[in-house]
Amino acid sequence: MSFVVDTDTCSAYIKGHALVYSRFVQYGGRLYMSTVTLGELALWASLAKAPRKRRNEVRDLLNIVTHLEATVDVAWRFGEVQADLMDRGLQAPDLDLLIAATALVHGYTVVSHNTADFQNVPGLTVVDWLVP
């Protein structure tokens, strides 16, 4: 099983959250992040009180979490998922749907503490590593 880690999970790892750290060790080599997550981490680092330190931590994270580019297939899946939600009168944040689409295209599980943002996406498996 492989995983697309959301921004909240990556920031928890960087901040030293013990449970998240143990999962990163357990699933090493099977961890991925979307372009959306990388962009959100870049913003998080840029706004930090010590931006250079945070940017270096994000760069270090890229040594253990593989970046998955936003592809044409991801864009199409995003559109399909968004249309499905709209047809059912549901909503989810666009950036989270891009993360979901990335995971769906690759057949991976999303790891996020914000599980509610992903709960209505058909075929998507979501887990939360911030809780035991």
Rosetta silent file (secondary structure, phi, psi, omega in degrees, C-alpha in Angstrom):
SEQUENCE: MSFVVDTDTCSAYIKGHALVYSRFVQYGGRLYMSTVTLGELALWASLAKAPRKRRNEVRDLLNIVTHLEATVDVAWRFGEVQADLMDRGLQAPDLDLLIAATALVHGYTVVSHNTADFQNVPGLTVVDWLVP
SCORE:     score description
SCORE:     0.000 S_00000001
   1 L     0.000  135.536  177.885    0.000    0.000    0.000 S_00000001
   2 L  -118.435  160.297 -169.170    1.271    3.480   -0.920 S_00000001
   3 E  -134.647  141.397  168.728    0.175    6.847    0.419 S_00000001
   4 E  -102.955  112.889 -176.198   -0.296   10.453   -0.699 S_00000001
   5 E   -88.831  132.625  179.649    0.409   12.547    2.388 S_00000001
   6 L   -80.787  168.268 -176.758   -1.528   15.774    2.866 S_00000001
   7 H   -58.418  -42.759 -177.646   -0.011   19.023    4.090 S_00000001
   8 H   -63.406  -34.701  178.693   -1.154   18.602    7.691 S_00000001
   9 H   -71.700  -40.705  177.327    0.555   15.213    7.905 S_00000001
  10 H   -63.952  -43.511 -179.789    3.782   16.549    6.391 S_00000001
  11 H   -66.557  -34.955  176.491    3.859   19.507    8.772 S_00000001
  12 H   -63.764  -40.234  177.069    3.231   17.146   11.719 S_00000001
  13 H   -61.859  -48.543 -178.900    6.212   15.060   10.589 S_00000001
  14 H   -60.421  -36.383 -179.769    8.425   18.136   10.291 S_00000001
  15 L   -80.058   -1.947  174.306    7.332   19.255   13.766 S_00000001
  16 L    88.454   22.004  177.786    8.311   15.857   15.181 S_00000001
  17 L   -60.063  118.667 -171.336    4.909   14.273   15.865 S_00000001
  18 H   -59.993  -45.488 -177.834    5.919   10.824   17.190 S_00000001
  19 H   -65.574  -43.379  178.544    3.055    8.784   15.710 S_00000001
  20 H   -64.336  -43.348  178.724    3.411   10.382   12.274 S_00000001
  21 H   -57.256  -44.802 -179.114    7.186    9.922   12.393 S_00000001
  22 H   -63.892  -35.417  177.514    6.776    6.201   13.147 S_00000001
  23 H   -69.534  -37.706  177.338    4.395    5.807   10.193 S_00000001
  24 H   -62.143  -40.598  177.470    6.851    7.584    7.889 S_00000001
  25 H   -66.112  -45.962 -178.413    9.520    5.103    8.985 S_00000001
  26 H   -59.246  -41.114 -174.409    7.119    2.156    8.636 S_00000001
  27 L  -107.072   21.022  178.747    6.036    3.111    5.111 S_00000001
  28 L   -51.009  138.559 -178.068    9.312    4.560    3.828 S_00000001
  29 L    87.213   -7.199  179.693    9.604    4.278    0.061 S_00000001
  30 L  -126.869   25.906 -178.651    5.820    4.298   -0.334 S_00000001
  31 E  -112.969  134.141 -176.962    5.130    7.928    0.553 S_00000001
  32 E  -135.762  157.200  172.486    4.172   10.539   -2.022 S_00000001
  33 E  -134.824  147.308  178.580    2.986   14.138   -2.076 S_00000001
  34 E   -81.464  166.037  174.442    1.038   16.035   -4.679 S_00000001
  35 H   -59.277  -35.601  178.068    2.107   19.308   -6.244 S_00000001
  36 H   -58.945  -49.144 -179.468   -0.659   20.928   -4.170 S_00000001
  37 H   -61.886  -42.709  178.202    0.909   19.721   -0.926 S_00000001
  38 H   -60.995  -41.859  177.463    4.349   20.875   -2.014 S_00000001
  39 H   -63.984  -41.954  178.526    2.924   24.309   -2.829 S_00000001
  40 H   -66.174  -37.281  176.401    1.148   24.533    0.523 S_00000001
  41 H   -67.587  -36.275  176.319    4.347   23.526    2.320 S_00000001
  42 H   -63.409  -41.077  176.263    6.270   26.175    0.371 S_00000001
  43 H   -63.720  -47.903  179.133    3.731   28.772    1.524 S_00000001
  44 H   -55.321  -44.657  179.344    3.918   27.488    5.117 S_00000001
  45 H   -66.403  -41.916 -178.110    7.722   27.756    5.027 S_00000001
  46 H   -65.449  -29.501 -179.450    7.675   31.221    3.481 S_00000001
  47 H   -90.432   -5.126 -177.073    5.359   32.539    6.199 S_00000001
  48 L   -68.698  157.599  176.540    7.332   30.964    9.070 S_00000001
  49 L   -64.624  -28.837  176.553    9.276   33.045   11.584 S_00000001
  50 L  -123.996   75.977 -172.629   12.382   31.218   10.359 S_00000001
  51 H   -61.295  -37.483 -179.235   11.611   30.680    6.656 S_00000001
  52 H   -61.897  -43.998  178.787   15.067   29.430    5.670 S_00000001
  53 H   -61.043  -47.275 -179.759   14.909   26.709    8.349 S_00000001
  54 H   -63.924  -42.086  178.722   11.393   25.648    7.288 S_00000001
  55 H   -60.224  -41.550  178.005   12.336   25.608    3.587 S_00000001
  56 H   -63.962  -37.972  177.721   15.284   23.342    4.416 S_00000001
  57 H   -64.925  -39.654  177.380   12.976   21.053    6.403 S_00000001
  58 H   -66.384  -42.814  177.565   10.602   20.838    3.434 S_00000001
  59 H   -61.344  -40.958  177.003   13.523   20.104    1.098 S_00000001
  60 H   -62.017  -38.265  178.549   14.699   17.375    3.495 S_00000001
  61 H   -59.471  -34.909 -179.975   11.190   15.922    3.461 S_00000001
  62 L   -67.395  -10.749  173.935   11.477   15.548   -0.314 S_00000001
  63 L   -78.794  -17.931 -178.712   14.291   13.055    0.316 S_00000001
  64 L  -120.258  -14.577  177.742   11.791   10.643    1.883 S_00000001
  65 L  -120.277  121.759 -177.046    8.493   11.624    0.233 S_00000001
  66 E   -81.465  132.853  178.061    8.353   11.457   -3.560 S_00000001
  67 E   -79.039  129.955  174.334    6.698   14.351   -5.388 S_00000001
  68 E  -104.856  119.731 -178.766    3.930   13.365   -7.819 S_00000001
  69 L   -70.626  151.689  172.706    3.432   15.926  -10.548 S_00000001
  70 L   -75.241  117.233 -176.593    0.021   17.191  -11.533 S_00000001
  71 L  -109.553  174.795  175.258   -0.599   15.458  -14.851 S_00000001
  72 H   -60.229  -40.432  178.407   -3.295   15.611  -17.499 S_00000001
  73 H   -61.548  -39.774  177.588   -4.789   12.447  -15.985 S_00000001
  74 H   -63.891  -42.338  179.445   -4.944   14.134  -12.571 S_00000001
  75 H   -61.523  -44.698  178.909   -6.683   17.156  -14.115 S_00000001
  76 H   -63.434  -43.190 -179.817   -9.289   14.961  -15.797 S_00000001
  77 H   -64.824  -38.702  175.574   -9.908   12.974  -12.612 S_00000001
  78 H   -56.264  -48.350 -179.912  -10.279   16.234  -10.667 S_00000001
  79 H   -60.865  -41.398  178.810  -12.955   17.359  -13.129 S_00000001
  80 H   -64.684  -44.216 -179.498  -14.778   14.033  -12.882 S_00000001
  81 H   -66.075  -44.730 -179.890  -14.713   14.031   -9.076 S_00000001
  82 H   -61.911  -43.304  178.776  -15.807   17.664   -8.848 S_00000001
  83 H   -62.787  -41.638  178.424  -18.676   17.044  -11.295 S_00000001
  84 H   -60.803  -45.843  178.837  -19.780   13.983   -9.318 S_00000001
  85 H   -62.600  -43.176  179.854  -19.846   15.967   -6.079 S_00000001
  86 H   -62.332  -42.147  178.248  -21.755   18.815   -7.726 S_00000001
  87 H   -60.182  -29.930 -179.686  -24.310   16.362   -9.139 S_00000001
  88 L   -95.035    6.371  178.817  -24.865   15.087   -5.597 S_00000001
  89 L    71.411   26.512 -178.138  -25.106   18.607   -4.141 S_00000001
  90 L  -113.751  161.307  178.424  -21.821   18.218   -2.261 S_00000001
  91 L  -136.595  156.328  170.696  -18.688   20.329   -2.031 S_00000001
  92 L  -152.958  151.654  179.074  -15.053   19.905   -1.081 S_00000001
  93 L   -58.662  135.530 -177.692  -12.132   22.337   -1.293 S_00000001
  94 H   -54.328  -43.698 -177.983  -10.620   22.364   -4.790 S_00000001
  95 H   -63.834  -37.981  176.720   -7.066   21.847   -3.532 S_00000001
  96 H   -66.957  -34.511  177.251   -8.135   18.801   -1.538 S_00000001
  97 H   -68.706  -31.787  174.658   -9.878   17.429   -4.616 S_00000001
  98 H   -67.532  -38.028  175.145   -6.638   17.809   -6.578 S_00000001
  99 H   -64.213  -44.902  178.390   -4.867   15.809   -3.860 S_00000001
 100 H   -60.543  -44.216  179.876   -7.652   13.214   -4.026 S_00000001
 101 H   -61.878  -39.541  177.198   -7.410   13.069   -7.822 S_00000001
 102 H   -60.150  -46.710  179.557   -3.660   12.510   -7.579 S_00000001
 103 H   -63.602  -43.263 -178.900   -4.202    9.598   -5.192 S_00000001
 104 H   -63.082  -43.597 -179.555   -6.974    8.103   -7.329 S_00000001
 105 H   -59.265  -37.606 -177.003   -4.926    8.237  -10.536 S_00000001
 106 H   -93.326   -8.028 -178.673   -2.096    6.340   -8.843 S_00000001
 107 L    75.136   29.693 -177.080   -4.293    4.034   -6.768 S_00000001
 108 L  -104.413  163.936  176.512   -2.895    5.355   -3.474 S_00000001
 109 E   -92.774  139.470  175.617   -4.452    6.112   -0.078 S_00000001
 110 E   -86.304  137.780  173.505   -4.632    9.717    1.176 S_00000001
 111 E  -112.010  114.827 -178.093   -3.202   10.457    4.626 S_00000001
 112 L  -153.770  146.468  172.185   -4.837   13.534    6.175 S_00000001
 113 L   -80.382  -20.827  179.566   -6.108   14.772    9.513 S_00000001
 114 L   -91.334   59.680 -174.794   -8.826   16.611    7.551 S_00000001
 115 H   -62.548  -29.056 -179.095  -10.660   13.427    6.622 S_00000001
 116 H   -61.358  -31.550 -179.409  -13.993   15.235    6.251 S_00000001
 117 H   -67.093  -18.669 -175.518  -12.657   17.090    3.195 S_00000001
 118 L  -112.453   -6.484 -167.877  -12.195   13.767    1.409 S_00000001
 119 L   -63.288  -25.020 -176.612  -15.081   11.672    2.742 S_00000001
 120 L   -98.156    7.584 -179.116  -17.418   12.083   -0.232 S_00000001
 121 L   -84.806  114.759 -177.212  -14.882   11.240   -2.944 S_00000001
 122 L   -62.167  135.321  175.219  -15.926    7.914   -4.504 S_00000001
 123 L    80.484   -0.660 -177.282  -13.292    5.194   -4.492 S_00000001
 124 L   -96.281  132.648  173.103  -10.852    7.124   -2.294 S_00000001
 125 L  -101.112  132.755 -178.395   -9.392    5.620    0.866 S_00000001
 126 E  -129.101  135.007  175.316   -8.358    8.115    3.558 S_00000001
 127 E  -128.065  157.611 -179.819   -6.503    7.476    6.816 S_00000001
 128 L  -120.046  112.692 -179.699   -5.475    9.779    9.675 S_00000001
 129 L   -89.808   -0.020  179.323   -2.015    9.213   11.162 S_00000001
 130 L   -87.548   -6.393  177.100   -2.403   11.990   13.736 S_00000001
 131 L  -122.966  144.729 -179.486   -4.680    9.844   15.896 S_00000001
 132 L   -66.731    0.000    0.000   -3.840    6.415   17.363 S_00000001
